[in-house]
């Protein structure tokens, strides 16, 4: 049950990052992969390098 919760949180983070990237004019697919493959570190990287609007 715990693994399902963590997977769900990770998937939600990936989807949010992809939508955020698209809204900022970047490739949502690439950011999705960054967060999906990088996990929490990928999410932190995206939060640090994402363009400001």
N, C-alpha and C positions, 0 to 999 in steps of 0.2 A: 504493500500500500504506500509506503514511504517513497519508493522509487517512482511510482506513478505521479505522486505529487511533485517531486523534483523535476520529472520529465515535463509535466504540464507547465510549471513555472518557467523552465527553460524555453519551451515552445512559445509561450506568451512573450517572453523577453525577445526572442528572435523576430516574432511578428511585429512587435512594437518598434524594434530597431529598423526593420525593413520599411515600415510605414513612415517612420521619422526620417529616414534617408530619402525616401521618395518626396516627402514634403519639402526637404531641403535641397532638392535637385540632384541628388546622388543616386547611384544604382542600388535599389532596394535588394536585389538578388545578391549582390556582392556583400552587402552588410549583413544580410541574413546568414550567408555562409560564414562570415567572420564570427558572428556571435554563436552560430550553431557549432562550428568546429572549435572555436576558442573558448567556449563556455563563459564563465564569469570574467575571465581575463579579456576575451574578445569583446564583451559588453563594455568593460572599462575602457578598452582602447577606443571603441566607437564613441563613448561619451567624451573622451579627451580630444579626438580629432574631428568630430563632427563640426560642420560649418555653423557659425552663429547667424541667426536671422533676426 
